[in-house]
Amino acid sequence: MSPKTALLFIFLATSFVLSSQEKSITKKEVRQLLHSSDSCLYKSDYKNSLSFSSKALDFALEMKDDDLIGRSYNTIAGNYEEIVEIDKALEYYDKSVYHFRKAVNDTLKAAVYNNIGNIYFFRKKDFKKAIEYYKKSIEISEKIDNVFSMVLSKLNLASLYFDTNDYNQGVFHLDYVEKHRDRIKILDIQGYLYILLGKKFHHLKDKEKADFNFNEAIRIGEENNSKIYLSDAYHDYSEFLFAIGNYEKAYLFLNRHQVLKNEIFDLEKIKNAKIIGMDIALDESKRQLTAVNQEKLLQEDNLRKTKIIITLILVFLMMLLFLLYVLYKNNIFRKKVNEYLEVKNEELKIAKEKAEEASKLKTQFISTISHELRTPLYGVVGITNMLSDEHKELADSPHLNSLKFSARYLLSLVNDLLQINKIEENKVVLENLTMNIQDEINMVSNSLSFIATRNKNKIVTQVDESIPEYLVGDKLRLSQIFMNLVSNGLKFTQNGEVRIKANLEKKEHSICYIKFEVEDTGVGIAEKDLSKIFDKFVQIDRKEDDYQGAGLGLSIVKKLVTLFDSEIFVESEEGKGSKFTFTIGFNDDMSKVNEIINNIKVDLSNDMIYKVLVVEDNKINQMVTRKIMEKNNYKTVIVDDGYAAIEALQKEYFDVVLMDINMPLINGFETTRLIRKRGIAVPIIALTAFAKEEVSEEAISAGMNDVLIKPFEPSKLMHIIETLVKKNTA
């Protein structure tokens, strides 16, 4: 539990300590329900907490007891705050304040103001509002001489001022807390005080006192097993260690913070999964209350409008008689129409089945043809690389370079076909990843520099500085859009330039709408061709020696932009160039910034010589894979089928197995299952020409550790081998 959420629970618990005991049995039962609700909330059992507090609210409303109503709303608001339903939490806290004001319960009113301050501080980052509510809480607490309540609010204020670098104000409030620290009986709050003392002495450059207080905070957290609070303690202590130059120890505590953070993230997912049942229960209660009120209003309205209704009924009866006459006349006609529609529906059903069958056959064809093309391409790419490595005199050979280019082009064509097929079948789902727009554009620019150099072009990038440093979106699909647009511009431009621009168009809530432009100074597009450039397999009229691809790039771009809920526009003039424009909204989610900053890459370098078993029936692919392994100083044993692989694994030890999937006698999946049944835990990597999404699920279920698509970059294979072997031997 974090120090922030701990304050919330403490105020909730305090409300029961300070409450007077009523003699009425019914009120005691309501208080017991609220006590059970608060206990569940402290344990993160939100479903049961909301269930108890909802029942308590029903009883309190029946009794018209403002104090109990306020307590019930306060607990419900606490649940919504913890499941990050901030607007609902504020709504219920406001209701709680209203009823505590009516009940003249200043103690709990001060507690609620502190909770509202926490929301604006920790959730909304609205520091001005947070200070306003904390001061309200302090003002009420001073009036009723509640020192404990003042200590908690001042502790929050000190934390806020430290976060905004106003250390004078922060120390002022923290000194009050230190003066009354004997009032703090709860370990989490004591630990939180030590964290702030550590920050205070760090600011005052008293390293020894700062180090002592941070370590006290960590000790309390570890003994109390408070994961979220302990994560904050590790993080703040690591920042202090970085500042004083103790980098080794700083990285140690930063790593501990990251481990706890990941655990907390998993807990959050479980927490969110429980919310569905809670919302249904609450919505049902609301509907029942609404239905009762509506029924009451309807009854009153019916009494007032009886005469009007009778008149309307008479009119409707006359209209009904007329309609019956019309229906009778049209009955025969409708029967004929129904018979006609039944015939047409049957024809449509047959057509639909044929279309589905055709679509299935198309998908199978594309999958099969891509596999059949990738398999020989693996050999072509591998052999050309072997020729370059073994015959240095051929490194600059135009024939060898042409062969490499042709292989890459053919592979690109296969990938484009698969990409179009996936999008059309709605198999592409956008991912939410943290990215930097400047980095993504620079990556595209660097990747295509060789094409620019070939045509004596320049790539110019311009990124609006007001765009947030980190955004959340599908950076892979965005890069694909840029790669296609920029490479297309470079191909049709000579001695010119291609400009990539990104400008922040507007920001609505947490969504940043960025306008992208890709403009070239090339040959341009005729007006008559603008309407068809985004169609598949379409190329506008070119000279015979100006052939540039298969006409899939812009079609892919349009479909990817559509996936982002956007639209792409083109402006062009022959001889002057073309400009493509589109706008995409990305989430400005600052909660993921730390994931990038704290991402520490693991060094996978290793001087060990691994022993690799290659299971492959294609002789050319055997030779290529062997050369790749030998080039990286790996010892390689090659077998032709799965049964030979099992026999080899039973005779000698291997560090890793490279397994082909499509083999005679027994395929790679069945071979892997037999290996796992024999208790052999060697890492197995599938090397296949099938599309990854087609085989990944079955590969993992069979017991394989990873999947790599042929042809592949040798460095990527080496990275996977290093990672799996180290994990297996750890």
Beta strands, then each sheet from edge to edge (+ up, - down):
strand 1: 433-435
strand 2: 458-463
strand 3: 471-473
strand 4: 497-508
strand 5: 511-520
strand 6: 568-573
strand 7: 577-587
strand 8: 611-615
strand 9: 635-639
strand 10: 656-660
strand 11: 684-688
strand 12: 706-709
sheet 1: 1+ 3-
sheet 2: 2+ 4+ 5- 7+ 6-
sheet 3: 9+ 8+ 10+ 11+ 12+
end
